[in-house]
Amino acid sequence: MIKKEKLIRGIDSAMDIQKRLVPLLNKHISASMFFSGLPDKDKEKIAQRFQAMAIIHTKHMDTLKSIKEEITKGGGHVY
C-alpha cells in the first residue's frame, strides 16, 4: 500500500517531467531540422510526427491532473 501523499508526490514529479519535455523536445527538433539538410517535404513529415508526440504528452498531462484530483478528493490511503 502507498500513502496518499507519496502517490501525489510521484504524480507531481511525472507532471513536472511532462511540462519540461515538450519545450525541450521542440527546441532540439527545431535545431536538428534547421541543420539537417533534408528536403522540405521530409521536414514537414517529421514535424507532423513530433507534433503528434506533443499532443500525446499533453494528453498524458491532462490524465495525470485528473488522477491527482481524484486522489486528492479521496479519503484514505488505499492505493
Residue pairs with C-beta under 8 A, 6 or more apart in sequence:
1 77
1 78
1 79
2 77
2 79
3 77
3 79
4 71
4 74
4 76
4 77
4 79
7 71
7 79
8 68
8 71
8 72
11 64
11 67
11 68
11 71
12 68
14 64
15 61
15 64
15 65
15 68
18 57
18 60
18 61
18 64
19 61
21 57
22 54
22 57
22 58
25 50
25 53
25 54
25 57
26 50
26 54
29 46
29 47
29 50
33 43
33 46
33 47
36 43
38 46
71 79
